[in-house]
Amino acid sequence: MRFYIQFKPLLGPVKNNNSERNLYYNPMSTFNHFWVPTSLLQSQNATPNANLKFEAGSVQKTTQSAGCGMDTSGVLFFGLLNQNAIACWNSAMPYVPANQAVLAKNDIEMQFFSTVVVRNKYL
């Protein structure tokens, strides 16, 4: 069995001084961000019938997001489609509303973010 990812996944920073990283993604069909440790994806024992434990955010966002971007410290930036806004979440913190922040909102100039990119500390 093969499956194809129809969205651009995003690798988070290295955790705990080892090579473990999370792969983040957020399909537009849901209000959640999802992530999975890359070690599960690289496992030699993984088979199409394996019960891989994909972890998901514990709460939903208030709207869908298209693309997202992450800085080198693990802060995830994403658009909030029906709010015309950009928000962020520090992936080192629990995925709860108190740890998410709306950075900017503008109903005229920020109507749709098809992707968010972070390069050289610029969003």
Phi and psi restraints in degrees (range 20) as a CNS / XPLOR table:
assign (resid 1 and name C) (resid 2 and name N)
       (resid 2 and name CA) (resid 2 and name C) 1.0 -122.0 20.0 2
assign (resid 2 and name N) (resid 2 and name CA)
       (resid 2 and name C) (resid 3 and name N) 1.0 148.3 20.0 2
assign (resid 2 and name C) (resid 3 and name N)
       (resid 3 and name CA) (resid 3 and name C) 1.0 -135.3 20.0 2
assign (resid 3 and name N) (resid 3 and name CA)
       (resid 3 and name C) (resid 4 and name N) 1.0 154.8 20.0 2
assign (resid 3 and name C) (resid 4 and name N)
       (resid 4 and name CA) (resid 4 and name C) 1.0 -123.1 20.0 2
assign (resid 4 and name N) (resid 4 and name CA)
       (resid 4 and name C) (resid 5 and name N) 1.0 135.2 20.0 2
assign (resid 4 and name C) (resid 5 and name N)
       (resid 5 and name CA) (resid 5 and name C) 1.0 -83.9 20.0 2
assign (resid 5 and name N) (resid 5 and name CA)
       (resid 5 and name C) (resid 6 and name N) 1.0 124.4 20.0 2
assign (resid 5 and name C) (resid 6 and name N)
       (resid 6 and name CA) (resid 6 and name C) 1.0 -96.7 20.0 2
assign (resid 6 and name N) (resid 6 and name CA)
       (resid 6 and name C) (resid 7 and name N) 1.0 20.3 20.0 2
assign (resid 6 and name C) (resid 7 and name N)
       (resid 7 and name CA) (resid 7 and name C) 1.0 -146.3 20.0 2
assign (resid 7 and name N) (resid 7 and name CA)
       (resid 7 and name C) (resid 8 and name N) 1.0 164.6 20.0 2
assign (resid 7 and name C) (resid 8 and name N)
       (resid 8 and name CA) (resid 8 and name C) 1.0 -89.6 20.0 2
assign (resid 8 and name N) (resid 8 and name CA)
       (resid 8 and name C) (resid 9 and name N) 1.0 112.2 20.0 2
assign (resid 8 and name C) (resid 9 and name N)
       (resid 9 and name CA) (resid 9 and name C) 1.0 -75.2 20.0 2
assign (resid 9 and name N) (resid 9 and name CA)
       (resid 9 and name C) (resid 10 and name N) 1.0 163.5 20.0 2
assign (resid 9 and name C) (resid 10 and name N)
       (resid 10 and name CA) (resid 10 and name C) 1.0 -134.5 20.0 2
assign (resid 10 and name N) (resid 10 and name CA)
       (resid 10 and name C) (resid 11 and name N) 1.0 127.6 20.0 2
assign (resid 10 and name C) (resid 11 and name N)
       (resid 11 and name CA) (resid 11 and name C) 1.0 -87.2 20.0 2
assign (resid 11 and name N) (resid 11 and name CA)
       (resid 11 and name C) (resid 12 and name N) 1.0 132.6 20.0 2
assign (resid 11 and name C) (resid 12 and name N)
       (resid 12 and name CA) (resid 12 and name C) 1.0 -84.1 20.0 2
assign (resid 12 and name N) (resid 12 and name CA)
       (resid 12 and name C) (resid 13 and name N) 1.0 176.9 20.0 2
assign (resid 12 and name C) (resid 13 and name N)
       (resid 13 and name CA) (resid 13 and name C) 1.0 -69.8 20.0 2
assign (resid 13 and name N) (resid 13 and name CA)
       (resid 13 and name C) (resid 14 and name N) 1.0 161.9 20.0 2
assign (resid 13 and name C) (resid 14 and name N)
       (resid 14 and name CA) (resid 14 and name C) 1.0 -64.3 20.0 2
assign (resid 14 and name N) (resid 14 and name CA)
       (resid 14 and name C) (resid 15 and name N) 1.0 137.8 20.0 2
assign (resid 14 and name C) (resid 15 and name N)
       (resid 15 and name CA) (resid 15 and name C) 1.0 -109.6 20.0 2
assign (resid 15 and name N) (resid 15 and name CA)
       (resid 15 and name C) (resid 16 and name N) 1.0 146.8 20.0 2
assign (resid 15 and name C) (resid 16 and name N)
       (resid 16 and name CA) (resid 16 and name C) 1.0 55.4 20.0 2
assign (resid 16 and name N) (resid 16 and name CA)
       (resid 16 and name C) (resid 17 and name N) 1.0 36.7 20.0 2
assign (resid 16 and name C) (resid 17 and name N)
       (resid 17 and name CA) (resid 17 and name C) 1.0 54.6 20.0 2
assign (resid 17 and name N) (resid 17 and name CA)
       (resid 17 and name C) (resid 18 and name N) 1.0 25.6 20.0 2
assign (resid 17 and name C) (resid 18 and name N)
       (resid 18 and name CA) (resid 18 and name C) 1.0 -126.9 20.0 2
assign (resid 18 and name N) (resid 18 and name CA)
       (resid 18 and name C) (resid 19 and name N) 1.0 -170.9 20.0 2
assign (resid 18 and name C) (resid 19 and name N)
       (resid 19 and name CA) (resid 19 and name C) 1.0 -88.3 20.0 2
assign (resid 19 and name N) (resid 19 and name CA)
       (resid 19 and name C) (resid 20 and name N) 1.0 3.5 20.0 2
assign (resid 19 and name C) (resid 20 and name N)
       (resid 20 and name CA) (resid 20 and name C) 1.0 -67.0 20.0 2
assign (resid 20 and name N) (resid 20 and name CA)
       (resid 20 and name C) (resid 21 and name N) 1.0 132.6 20.0 2
assign (resid 20 and name C) (resid 21 and name N)
       (resid 21 and name CA) (resid 21 and name C) 1.0 -138.2 20.0 2
assign (resid 21 and name N) (resid 21 and name CA)
       (resid 21 and name C) (resid 22 and name N) 1.0 158.4 20.0 2
assign (resid 21 and name C) (resid 22 and name N)
       (resid 22 and name CA) (resid 22 and name C) 1.0 -102.5 20.0 2
assign (resid 22 and name N) (resid 22 and name CA)
       (resid 22 and name C) (resid 23 and name N) 1.0 145.2 20.0 2
assign (resid 22 and name C) (resid 23 and name N)
       (resid 23 and name CA) (resid 23 and name C) 1.0 -101.3 20.0 2
assign (resid 23 and name N) (resid 23 and name CA)
       (resid 23 and name C) (resid 24 and name N) 1.0 120.1 20.0 2
assign (resid 23 and name C) (resid 24 and name N)
       (resid 24 and name CA) (resid 24 and name C) 1.0 -104.2 20.0 2
assign (resid 24 and name N) (resid 24 and name CA)
       (resid 24 and name C) (resid 25 and name N) 1.0 145.8 20.0 2
assign (resid 24 and name C) (resid 25 and name N)
       (resid 25 and name CA) (resid 25 and name C) 1.0 -158.0 20.0 2
assign (resid 25 and name N) (resid 25 and name CA)
       (resid 25 and name C) (resid 26 and name N) 1.0 156.4 20.0 2
assign (resid 25 and name C) (resid 26 and name N)
       (resid 26 and name CA) (resid 26 and name C) 1.0 -146.9 20.0 2
assign (resid 26 and name N) (resid 26 and name CA)
       (resid 26 and name C) (resid 27 and name N) 1.0 93.4 20.0 2
assign (resid 26 and name C) (resid 27 and name N)
       (resid 27 and name CA) (resid 27 and name C) 1.0 -66.7 20.0 2
assign (resid 27 and name N) (resid 27 and name CA)
       (resid 27 and name C) (resid 28 and name N) 1.0 147.7 20.0 2
assign (resid 27 and name C) (resid 28 and name N)
       (resid 28 and name CA) (resid 28 and name C) 1.0 -69.7 20.0 2
assign (resid 28 and name N) (resid 28 and name CA)
       (resid 28 and name C) (resid 29 and name N) 1.0 -10.9 20.0 2
assign (resid 28 and name C) (resid 29 and name N)
       (resid 29 and name CA) (resid 29 and name C) 1.0 -79.4 20.0 2
assign (resid 29 and name N) (resid 29 and name CA)
       (resid 29 and name C) (resid 30 and name N) 1.0 -0.8 20.0 2
assign (resid 29 and name C) (resid 30 and name N)
       (resid 30 and name CA) (resid 30 and name C) 1.0 -138.4 20.0 2
assign (resid 30 and name N) (resid 30 and name CA)
       (resid 30 and name C) (resid 31 and name N) 1.0 166.4 20.0 2
assign (resid 30 and name C) (resid 31 and name N)
       (resid 31 and name CA) (resid 31 and name C) 1.0 -98.5 20.0 2
assign (resid 31 and name N) (resid 31 and name CA)
       (resid 31 and name C) (resid 32 and name N) 1.0 4.8 20.0 2
assign (resid 31 and name C) (resid 32 and name N)
       (resid 32 and name CA) (resid 32 and name C) 1.0 -104.4 20.0 2
assign (resid 32 and name N) (resid 32 and name CA)
       (resid 32 and name C) (resid 33 and name N) 1.0 153.4 20.0 2
assign (resid 32 and name C) (resid 33 and name N)
       (resid 33 and name CA) (resid 33 and name C) 1.0 -91.4 20.0 2
assign (resid 33 and name N) (resid 33 and name CA)
       (resid 33 and name C) (resid 34 and name N) 1.0 148.1 20.0 2
assign (resid 33 and name C) (resid 34 and name N)
       (resid 34 and name CA) (resid 34 and name C) 1.0 -125.3 20.0 2
assign (resid 34 and name N) (resid 34 and name CA)
       (resid 34 and name C) (resid 35 and name N) 1.0 154.9 20.0 2
assign (resid 34 and name C) (resid 35 and name N)
       (resid 35 and name CA) (resid 35 and name C) 1.0 -152.3 20.0 2
assign (resid 35 and name N) (resid 35 and name CA)
       (resid 35 and name C) (resid 36 and name N) 1.0 156.0 20.0 2
assign (resid 35 and name C) (resid 36 and name N)
       (resid 36 and name CA) (resid 36 and name C) 1.0 -144.8 20.0 2
assign (resid 36 and name N) (resid 36 and name CA)
       (resid 36 and name C) (resid 37 and name N) 1.0 137.6 20.0 2
assign (resid 36 and name C) (resid 37 and name N)
       (resid 37 and name CA) (resid 37 and name C) 1.0 -63.3 20.0 2
assign (resid 37 and name N) (resid 37 and name CA)
       (resid 37 and name C) (resid 38 and name N) 1.0 135.0 20.0 2
assign (resid 37 and name C) (resid 38 and name N)
       (resid 38 and name CA) (resid 38 and name C) 1.0 -64.0 20.0 2
assign (resid 38 and name N) (resid 38 and name CA)
       (resid 38 and name C) (resid 39 and name N) 1.0 -23.4 20.0 2
assign (resid 38 and name C) (resid 39 and name N)
       (resid 39 and name CA) (resid 39 and name C) 1.0 -62.9 20.0 2
assign (resid 39 and name N) (resid 39 and name CA)
       (resid 39 and name C) (resid 40 and name N) 1.0 -32.1 20.0 2
assign (resid 39 and name C) (resid 40 and name N)
       (resid 40 and name CA) (resid 40 and name C) 1.0 -68.1 20.0 2
assign (resid 40 and name N) (resid 40 and name CA)
       (resid 40 and name C) (resid 41 and name N) 1.0 -36.7 20.0 2
assign (resid 40 and name C) (resid 41 and name N)
       (resid 41 and name CA) (resid 41 and name C) 1.0 -74.1 20.0 2
assign (resid 41 and name N) (resid 41 and name CA)
       (resid 41 and name C) (resid 42 and name N) 1.0 -27.0 20.0 2
assign (resid 41 and name C) (resid 42 and name N)
       (resid 42 and name CA) (resid 42 and name C) 1.0 -92.0 20.0 2
assign (resid 42 and name N) (resid 42 and name CA)
       (resid 42 and name C) (resid 43 and name N) 1.0 -2.6 20.0 2
assign (resid 42 and name C) (resid 43 and name N)
       (resid 43 and name CA) (resid 43 and name C) 1.0 -61.3 20.0 2
assign (resid 43 and name N) (resid 43 and name CA)
       (resid 43 and name C) (resid 44 and name N) 1.0 132.2 20.0 2
assign (resid 43 and name C) (resid 44 and name N)
       (resid 44 and name CA) (resid 44 and name C) 1.0 -67.6 20.0 2
assign (resid 44 and name N) (resid 44 and name CA)
       (resid 44 and name C) (resid 45 and name N) 1.0 -20.2 20.0 2
assign (resid 44 and name C) (resid 45 and name N)
       (resid 45 and name CA) (resid 45 and name C) 1.0 -89.9 20.0 2
assign (resid 45 and name N) (resid 45 and name CA)
       (resid 45 and name C) (resid 46 and name N) 1.0 -3.9 20.0 2
assign (resid 45 and name C) (resid 46 and name N)
       (resid 46 and name CA) (resid 46 and name C) 1.0 -69.8 20.0 2
assign (resid 46 and name N) (resid 46 and name CA)
       (resid 46 and name C) (resid 47 and name N) 1.0 129.8 20.0 2
assign (resid 46 and name C) (resid 47 and name N)
       (resid 47 and name CA) (resid 47 and name C) 1.0 -128.2 20.0 2
assign (resid 47 and name N) (resid 47 and name CA)
       (resid 47 and name C) (resid 48 and name N) 1.0 167.4 20.0 2
assign (resid 47 and name C) (resid 48 and name N)
       (resid 48 and name CA) (resid 48 and name C) 1.0 -58.0 20.0 2
assign (resid 48 and name N) (resid 48 and name CA)
       (resid 48 and name C) (resid 49 and name N) 1.0 -25.9 20.0 2
assign (resid 48 and name C) (resid 49 and name N)
       (resid 49 and name CA) (resid 49 and name C) 1.0 -96.8 20.0 2
assign (resid 49 and name N) (resid 49 and name CA)
       (resid 49 and name C) (resid 50 and name N) 1.0 3.2 20.0 2
assign (resid 49 and name C) (resid 50 and name N)
       (resid 50 and name CA) (resid 50 and name C) 1.0 -64.8 20.0 2
assign (resid 50 and name N) (resid 50 and name CA)
       (resid 50 and name C) (resid 51 and name N) 1.0 146.4 20.0 2
assign (resid 50 and name C) (resid 51 and name N)
       (resid 51 and name CA) (resid 51 and name C) 1.0 -92.4 20.0 2
assign (resid 51 and name N) (resid 51 and name CA)
       (resid 51 and name C) (resid 52 and name N) 1.0 75.3 20.0 2
assign (resid 51 and name C) (resid 52 and name N)
       (resid 52 and name CA) (resid 52 and name C) 1.0 -71.1 20.0 2
assign (resid 52 and name N) (resid 52 and name CA)
       (resid 52 and name C) (resid 53 and name N) 1.0 134.8 20.0 2
assign (resid 52 and name C) (resid 53 and name N)
       (resid 53 and name CA) (resid 53 and name C) 1.0 -93.4 20.0 2
assign (resid 53 and name N) (resid 53 and name CA)
       (resid 53 and name C) (resid 54 and name N) 1.0 94.2 20.0 2
assign (resid 53 and name C) (resid 54 and name N)
       (resid 54 and name CA) (resid 54 and name C) 1.0 -82.4 20.0 2
assign (resid 54 and name N) (resid 54 and name CA)
       (resid 54 and name C) (resid 55 and name N) 1.0 123.0 20.0 2
assign (resid 54 and name C) (resid 55 and name N)
       (resid 55 and name CA) (resid 55 and name C) 1.0 -87.1 20.0 2
assign (resid 55 and name N) (resid 55 and name CA)
       (resid 55 and name C) (resid 56 and name N) 1.0 147.5 20.0 2
assign (resid 55 and name C) (resid 56 and name N)
       (resid 56 and name CA) (resid 56 and name C) 1.0 -129.6 20.0 2
assign (resid 56 and name N) (resid 56 and name CA)
       (resid 56 and name C) (resid 57 and name N) 1.0 157.9 20.0 2
assign (resid 56 and name C) (resid 57 and name N)
       (resid 57 and name CA) (resid 57 and name C) 1.0 -55.6 20.0 2
assign (resid 57 and name N) (resid 57 and name CA)
       (resid 57 and name C) (resid 58 and name N) 1.0 147.3 20.0 2
assign (resid 57 and name C) (resid 58 and name N)
       (resid 58 and name CA) (resid 58 and name C) 1.0 -78.6 20.0 2
assign (resid 58 and name N) (resid 58 and name CA)
       (resid 58 and name C) (resid 59 and name N) 1.0 -16.3 20.0 2
assign (resid 58 and name C) (resid 59 and name N)
       (resid 59 and name CA) (resid 59 and name C) 1.0 -135.1 20.0 2
assign (resid 59 and name N) (resid 59 and name CA)
       (resid 59 and name C) (resid 60 and name N) 1.0 159.2 20.0 2
assign (resid 59 and name C) (resid 60 and name N)
       (resid 60 and name CA) (resid 60 and name C) 1.0 -87.3 20.0 2
assign (resid 60 and name N) (resid 60 and name CA)
       (resid 60 and name C) (resid 61 and name N) 1.0 152.4 20.0 2
assign (resid 60 and name C) (resid 61 and name N)
       (resid 61 and name CA) (resid 61 and name C) 1.0 -73.3 20.0 2
assign (resid 61 and name N) (resid 61 and name CA)
       (resid 61 and name C) (resid 62 and name N) 1.0 171.6 20.0 2
assign (resid 61 and name C) (resid 62 and name N)
       (resid 62 and name CA) (resid 62 and name C) 1.0 -81.6 20.0 2
assign (resid 62 and name N) (resid 62 and name CA)
       (resid 62 and name C) (resid 63 and name N) 1.0 -7.5 20.0 2
assign (resid 62 and name C) (resid 63 and name N)
       (resid 63 and name CA) (resid 63 and name C) 1.0 -160.6 20.0 2
assign (resid 63 and name N) (resid 63 and name CA)
       (resid 63 and name C) (resid 64 and name N) 1.0 172.2 20.0 2
assign (resid 63 and name C) (resid 64 and name N)
       (resid 64 and name CA) (resid 64 and name C) 1.0 -73.4 20.0 2
assign (resid 64 and name N) (resid 64 and name CA)
       (resid 64 and name C) (resid 65 and name N) 1.0 163.1 20.0 2
assign (resid 64 and name C) (resid 65 and name N)
       (resid 65 and name CA) (resid 65 and name C) 1.0 -130.3 20.0 2
assign (resid 65 and name N) (resid 65 and name CA)
       (resid 65 and name C) (resid 66 and name N) 1.0 151.8 20.0 2
assign (resid 65 and name C) (resid 66 and name N)
       (resid 66 and name CA) (resid 66 and name C) 1.0 -93.8 20.0 2
assign (resid 66 and name N) (resid 66 and name CA)
       (resid 66 and name C) (resid 67 and name N) 1.0 -111.2 20.0 2
assign (resid 66 and name C) (resid 67 and name N)
       (resid 67 and name CA) (resid 67 and name C) 1.0 -78.0 20.0 2
assign (resid 67 and name N) (resid 67 and name CA)
       (resid 67 and name C) (resid 68 and name N) 1.0 163.1 20.0 2
assign (resid 67 and name C) (resid 68 and name N)
       (resid 68 and name CA) (resid 68 and name C) 1.0 -140.5 20.0 2
assign (resid 68 and name N) (resid 68 and name CA)
       (resid 68 and name C) (resid 69 and name N) 1.0 163.2 20.0 2
assign (resid 68 and name C) (resid 69 and name N)
       (resid 69 and name CA) (resid 69 and name C) 1.0 -137.6 20.0 2
assign (resid 69 and name N) (resid 69 and name CA)
       (resid 69 and name C) (resid 70 and name N) 1.0 154.5 20.0 2
assign (resid 69 and name C) (resid 70 and name N)
       (resid 70 and name CA) (resid 70 and name C) 1.0 -132.2 20.0 2
assign (resid 70 and name N) (resid 70 and name CA)
       (resid 70 and name C) (resid 71 and name N) 1.0 138.9 20.0 2
assign (resid 70 and name C) (resid 71 and name N)
       (resid 71 and name CA) (resid 71 and name C) 1.0 -85.5 20.0 2
assign (resid 71 and name N) (resid 71 and name CA)
       (resid 71 and name C) (resid 72 and name N) 1.0 175.4 20.0 2
assign (resid 71 and name C) (resid 72 and name N)
       (resid 72 and name CA) (resid 72 and name C) 1.0 -67.8 20.0 2
assign (resid 72 and name N) (resid 72 and name CA)
       (resid 72 and name C) (resid 73 and name N) 1.0 -18.2 20.0 2
assign (resid 72 and name C) (resid 73 and name N)
       (resid 73 and name CA) (resid 73 and name C) 1.0 -88.8 20.0 2
assign (resid 73 and name N) (resid 73 and name CA)
       (resid 73 and name C) (resid 74 and name N) 1.0 -4.3 20.0 2
assign (resid 73 and name C) (resid 74 and name N)
       (resid 74 and name CA) (resid 74 and name C) 1.0 97.3 20.0 2
assign (resid 74 and name N) (resid 74 and name CA)
       (resid 74 and name C) (resid 75 and name N) 1.0 16.2 20.0 2
assign (resid 74 and name C) (resid 75 and name N)
       (resid 75 and name CA) (resid 75 and name C) 1.0 -86.5 20.0 2
assign (resid 75 and name N) (resid 75 and name CA)
       (resid 75 and name C) (resid 76 and name N) 1.0 122.6 20.0 2
assign (resid 75 and name C) (resid 76 and name N)
       (resid 76 and name CA) (resid 76 and name C) 1.0 -93.6 20.0 2
assign (resid 76 and name N) (resid 76 and name CA)
       (resid 76 and name C) (resid 77 and name N) 1.0 127.5 20.0 2
assign (resid 76 and name C) (resid 77 and name N)
       (resid 77 and name CA) (resid 77 and name C) 1.0 -110.5 20.0 2
assign (resid 77 and name N) (resid 77 and name CA)
       (resid 77 and name C) (resid 78 and name N) 1.0 136.9 20.0 2
assign (resid 77 and name C) (resid 78 and name N)
       (resid 78 and name CA) (resid 78 and name C) 1.0 -153.3 20.0 2
assign (resid 78 and name N) (resid 78 and name CA)
       (resid 78 and name C) (resid 79 and name N) 1.0 152.0 20.0 2
assign (resid 78 and name C) (resid 79 and name N)
       (resid 79 and name CA) (resid 79 and name C) 1.0 -83.8 20.0 2
assign (resid 79 and name N) (resid 79 and name CA)
       (resid 79 and name C) (resid 80 and name N) 1.0 148.5 20.0 2
assign (resid 79 and name C) (resid 80 and name N)
       (resid 80 and name CA) (resid 80 and name C) 1.0 -109.1 20.0 2
assign (resid 80 and name N) (resid 80 and name CA)
       (resid 80 and name C) (resid 81 and name N) 1.0 104.0 20.0 2
assign (resid 80 and name C) (resid 81 and name N)
       (resid 81 and name CA) (resid 81 and name C) 1.0 -59.8 20.0 2
assign (resid 81 and name N) (resid 81 and name CA)
       (resid 81 and name C) (resid 82 and name N) 1.0 -49.3 20.0 2
assign (resid 81 and name C) (resid 82 and name N)
       (resid 82 and name CA) (resid 82 and name C) 1.0 -85.1 20.0 2
assign (resid 82 and name N) (resid 82 and name CA)
       (resid 82 and name C) (resid 83 and name N) 1.0 2.2 20.0 2
assign (resid 82 and name C) (resid 83 and name N)
       (resid 83 and name CA) (resid 83 and name C) 1.0 -109.8 20.0 2
assign (resid 83 and name N) (resid 83 and name CA)
       (resid 83 and name C) (resid 84 and name N) 1.0 -4.0 20.0 2
assign (resid 83 and name C) (resid 84 and name N)
       (resid 84 and name CA) (resid 84 and name C) 1.0 51.2 20.0 2
assign (resid 84 and name N) (resid 84 and name CA)
       (resid 84 and name C) (resid 85 and name N) 1.0 53.8 20.0 2
assign (resid 84 and name C) (resid 85 and name N)
       (resid 85 and name CA) (resid 85 and name C) 1.0 -143.3 20.0 2
assign (resid 85 and name N) (resid 85 and name CA)
       (resid 85 and name C) (resid 86 and name N) 1.0 162.7 20.0 2
assign (resid 85 and name C) (resid 86 and name N)
       (resid 86 and name CA) (resid 86 and name C) 1.0 -113.1 20.0 2
assign (resid 86 and name N) (resid 86 and name CA)
       (resid 86 and name C) (resid 87 and name N) 1.0 134.0 20.0 2
assign (resid 86 and name C) (resid 87 and name N)
       (resid 87 and name CA) (resid 87 and name C) 1.0 -128.3 20.0 2
assign (resid 87 and name N) (resid 87 and name CA)
       (resid 87 and name C) (resid 88 and name N) 1.0 171.1 20.0 2
assign (resid 87 and name C) (resid 88 and name N)
       (resid 88 and name CA) (resid 88 and name C) 1.0 -146.0 20.0 2
assign (resid 88 and name N) (resid 88 and name CA)
       (resid 88 and name C) (resid 89 and name N) 1.0 162.0 20.0 2
assign (resid 88 and name C) (resid 89 and name N)
       (resid 89 and name CA) (resid 89 and name C) 1.0 -149.8 20.0 2
assign (resid 89 and name N) (resid 89 and name CA)
       (resid 89 and name C) (resid 90 and name N) 1.0 132.7 20.0 2
assign (resid 89 and name C) (resid 90 and name N)
       (resid 90 and name CA) (resid 90 and name C) 1.0 -83.3 20.0 2
assign (resid 90 and name N) (resid 90 and name CA)
       (resid 90 and name C) (resid 91 and name N) 1.0 116.2 20.0 2
assign (resid 90 and name C) (resid 91 and name N)
       (resid 91 and name CA) (resid 91 and name C) 1.0 -68.0 20.0 2
assign (resid 91 and name N) (resid 91 and name CA)
       (resid 91 and name C) (resid 92 and name N) 1.0 -9.2 20.0 2
assign (resid 91 and name C) (resid 92 and name N)
       (resid 92 and name CA) (resid 92 and name C) 1.0 -80.9 20.0 2
assign (resid 92 and name N) (resid 92 and name CA)
       (resid 92 and name C) (resid 93 and name N) 1.0 -10.1 20.0 2
assign (resid 92 and name C) (resid 93 and name N)
       (resid 93 and name CA) (resid 93 and name C) 1.0 -106.8 20.0 2
assign (resid 93 and name N) (resid 93 and name CA)
       (resid 93 and name C) (resid 94 and name N) 1.0 158.6 20.0 2
assign (resid 93 and name C) (resid 94 and name N)
       (resid 94 and name CA) (resid 94 and name C) 1.0 -59.8 20.0 2
assign (resid 94 and name N) (resid 94 and name CA)
       (resid 94 and name C) (resid 95 and name N) 1.0 147.6 20.0 2
assign (resid 94 and name C) (resid 95 and name N)
       (resid 95 and name CA) (resid 95 and name C) 1.0 -84.2 20.0 2
assign (resid 95 and name N) (resid 95 and name CA)
       (resid 95 and name C) (resid 96 and name N) 1.0 81.7 20.0 2
assign (resid 95 and name C) (resid 96 and name N)
       (resid 96 and name CA) (resid 96 and name C) 1.0 -131.9 20.0 2
assign (resid 96 and name N) (resid 96 and name CA)
       (resid 96 and name C) (resid 97 and name N) 1.0 159.0 20.0 2
assign (resid 96 and name C) (resid 97 and name N)
       (resid 97 and name CA) (resid 97 and name C) 1.0 -55.1 20.0 2
assign (resid 97 and name N) (resid 97 and name CA)
       (resid 97 and name C) (resid 98 and name N) 1.0 -35.2 20.0 2
assign (resid 97 and name C) (resid 98 and name N)
       (resid 98 and name CA) (resid 98 and name C) 1.0 -64.5 20.0 2
assign (resid 98 and name N) (resid 98 and name CA)
       (resid 98 and name C) (resid 99 and name N) 1.0 -21.8 20.0 2
assign (resid 98 and name C) (resid 99 and name N)
       (resid 99 and name CA) (resid 99 and name C) 1.0 -101.0 20.0 2
assign (resid 99 and name N) (resid 99 and name CA)
       (resid 99 and name C) (resid 100 and name N) 1.0 11.6 20.0 2
assign (resid 99 and name C) (resid 100 and name N)
       (resid 100 and name CA) (resid 100 and name C) 1.0 -116.0 20.0 2
assign (resid 100 and name N) (resid 100 and name CA)
       (resid 100 and name C) (resid 101 and name N) 1.0 144.5 20.0 2
assign (resid 100 and name C) (resid 101 and name N)
       (resid 101 and name CA) (resid 101 and name C) 1.0 -137.4 20.0 2
assign (resid 101 and name N) (resid 101 and name CA)
       (resid 101 and name C) (resid 102 and name N) 1.0 139.9 20.0 2
assign (resid 101 and name C) (resid 102 and name N)
       (resid 102 and name CA) (resid 102 and name C) 1.0 -85.3 20.0 2
assign (resid 102 and name N) (resid 102 and name CA)
       (resid 102 and name C) (resid 103 and name N) 1.0 121.7 20.0 2
assign (resid 102 and name C) (resid 103 and name N)
       (resid 103 and name CA) (resid 103 and name C) 1.0 -89.8 20.0 2
assign (resid 103 and name N) (resid 103 and name CA)
       (resid 103 and name C) (resid 104 and name N) 1.0 -36.3 20.0 2
assign (resid 103 and name C) (resid 104 and name N)
       (resid 104 and name CA) (resid 104 and name C) 1.0 -155.9 20.0 2
assign (resid 104 and name N) (resid 104 and name CA)
       (resid 104 and name C) (resid 105 and name N) 1.0 146.8 20.0 2
assign (resid 104 and name C) (resid 105 and name N)
       (resid 105 and name CA) (resid 105 and name C) 1.0 -145.2 20.0 2
assign (resid 105 and name N) (resid 105 and name CA)
       (resid 105 and name C) (resid 106 and name N) 1.0 133.5 20.0 2
assign (resid 105 and name C) (resid 106 and name N)
       (resid 106 and name CA) (resid 106 and name C) 1.0 -158.0 20.0 2
assign (resid 106 and name N) (resid 106 and name CA)
       (resid 106 and name C) (resid 107 and name N) 1.0 113.5 20.0 2
assign (resid 106 and name C) (resid 107 and name N)
       (resid 107 and name CA) (resid 107 and name C) 1.0 -70.7 20.0 2
assign (resid 107 and name N) (resid 107 and name CA)
       (resid 107 and name C) (resid 108 and name N) 1.0 -15.0 20.0 2
assign (resid 107 and name C) (resid 108 and name N)
       (resid 108 and name CA) (resid 108 and name C) 1.0 -95.8 20.0 2
assign (resid 108 and name N) (resid 108 and name CA)
       (resid 108 and name C) (resid 109 and name N) 1.0 -51.4 20.0 2
assign (resid 108 and name C) (resid 109 and name N)
       (resid 109 and name CA) (resid 109 and name C) 1.0 -94.5 20.0 2
assign (resid 109 and name N) (resid 109 and name CA)
       (resid 109 and name C) (resid 110 and name N) 1.0 -9.5 20.0 2
assign (resid 109 and name C) (resid 110 and name N)
       (resid 110 and name CA) (resid 110 and name C) 1.0 -125.7 20.0 2
assign (resid 110 and name N) (resid 110 and name CA)
       (resid 110 and name C) (resid 111 and name N) 1.0 53.8 20.0 2
assign (resid 110 and name C) (resid 111 and name N)
       (resid 111 and name CA) (resid 111 and name C) 1.0 -79.4 20.0 2
assign (resid 111 and name N) (resid 111 and name CA)
       (resid 111 and name C) (resid 112 and name N) 1.0 -24.6 20.0 2
assign (resid 111 and name C) (resid 112 and name N)
       (resid 112 and name CA) (resid 112 and name C) 1.0 -160.6 20.0 2
assign (resid 112 and name N) (resid 112 and name CA)
       (resid 112 and name C) (resid 113 and name N) 1.0 126.7 20.0 2
assign (resid 112 and name C) (resid 113 and name N)
       (resid 113 and name CA) (resid 113 and name C) 1.0 -108.3 20.0 2
assign (resid 113 and name N) (resid 113 and name CA)
       (resid 113 and name C) (resid 114 and name N) 1.0 105.7 20.0 2
assign (resid 113 and name C) (resid 114 and name N)
       (resid 114 and name CA) (resid 114 and name C) 1.0 -76.2 20.0 2
assign (resid 114 and name N) (resid 114 and name CA)
       (resid 114 and name C) (resid 115 and name N) 1.0 -22.9 20.0 2
assign (resid 114 and name C) (resid 115 and name N)
       (resid 115 and name CA) (resid 115 and name C) 1.0 -159.4 20.0 2
assign (resid 115 and name N) (resid 115 and name CA)
       (resid 115 and name C) (resid 116 and name N) 1.0 162.6 20.0 2
assign (resid 115 and name C) (resid 116 and name N)
       (resid 116 and name CA) (resid 116 and name C) 1.0 -130.5 20.0 2
assign (resid 116 and name N) (resid 116 and name CA)
       (resid 116 and name C) (resid 117 and name N) 1.0 129.9 20.0 2
assign (resid 116 and name C) (resid 117 and name N)
       (resid 117 and name CA) (resid 117 and name C) 1.0 -123.5 20.0 2
assign (resid 117 and name N) (resid 117 and name CA)
       (resid 117 and name C) (resid 118 and name N) 1.0 138.6 20.0 2
assign (resid 117 and name C) (resid 118 and name N)
       (resid 118 and name CA) (resid 118 and name C) 1.0 -117.5 20.0 2
assign (resid 118 and name N) (resid 118 and name CA)
       (resid 118 and name C) (resid 119 and name N) 1.0 120.3 20.0 2
assign (resid 118 and name C) (resid 119 and name N)
       (resid 119 and name CA) (resid 119 and name C) 1.0 -137.9 20.0 2
assign (resid 119 and name N) (resid 119 and name CA)
       (resid 119 and name C) (resid 120 and name N) 1.0 130.2 20.0 2
assign (resid 119 and name C) (resid 120 and name N)
       (resid 120 and name CA) (resid 120 and name C) 1.0 49.4 20.0 2
assign (resid 120 and name N) (resid 120 and name CA)
       (resid 120 and name C) (resid 121 and name N) 1.0 44.5 20.0 2
assign (resid 120 and name C) (resid 121 and name N)
       (resid 121 and name CA) (resid 121 and name C) 1.0 67.7 20.0 2
assign (resid 121 and name N) (resid 121 and name CA)
       (resid 121 and name C) (resid 122 and name N) 1.0 14.9 20.0 2
assign (resid 121 and name C) (resid 122 and name N)
       (resid 122 and name CA) (resid 122 and name C) 1.0 -112.9 20.0 2
assign (resid 122 and name N) (resid 122 and name CA)
       (resid 122 and name C) (resid 123 and name N) 1.0 137.1 20.0 2
